[in-house]
Amino acid sequence: MEFLLKDYLCAKCAGKLSDKKEPASKAMLASIHNCCSKSPDFIHEKLPILESAFRLFLTNGNTPMTLKEISTELAKVRYGDVYRTSPDTLLRILKSDSYYGLQEING
């Protein structure tokens, strides 16, 4: 997971965490959640939907979200793109993930 998270660190946080031999996933997630994701271009309309969804999870501290919550939040940052961010479309896209490690939580 760490190899993937490093790409989402802003320069400031990457510098802070570079002092450590191998920063833990938990520290990187916290940095991304508290600092890096605050940049206005962290999630934008030109990103692929799956990338946007992954960044949304990072923004929210990797907490579980319903499809409706994901849909609502992505529609906001993607300027009202309700077709590609509808819950049905998101379900299909998220289930096809084989890169980010996104998982459905039942219950």
Beta strands, then each sheet from edge to edge (+ up, - down):
end
